Amino acid sequence: MQIAQLTPAQVAADTHSTVVDVREPDEVATGAIAGSAAIPLGQLVARAGELDPGVPVITVCQSGRRSQQAAEVLAASGREVANMAGGMNAWREAGLPAA
């Protein structure tokens, strides 16, 4: 299954998708993308119903591995989804703000 890989700049410019941060709460507390929904990977299947099915999803984690897994899970359920390559590490390296 091919999941689109977005750069942090593409994610920052996207105004119509929901960003889902799949890191654990202690990781999210160190800084997250403003407006993102925090749903840890282990809770994603149970909480996927919290996401608007008509809105594309961009998954994010610390380095891009867990968010890739999350994207595959969401895509398998029929969601339009992309992954932010490099995760929050890449976001910070790009100099983008974390909330």
Beta strands, then each sheet from edge to edge (+ up, - down):
strand 1: 4-6
strand 2: 18-21
strand 3: 37-38
strand 4: 57-60
strand 5: 81-84
sheet 1: 1+ 5+ 4+ 2+ 3+
end
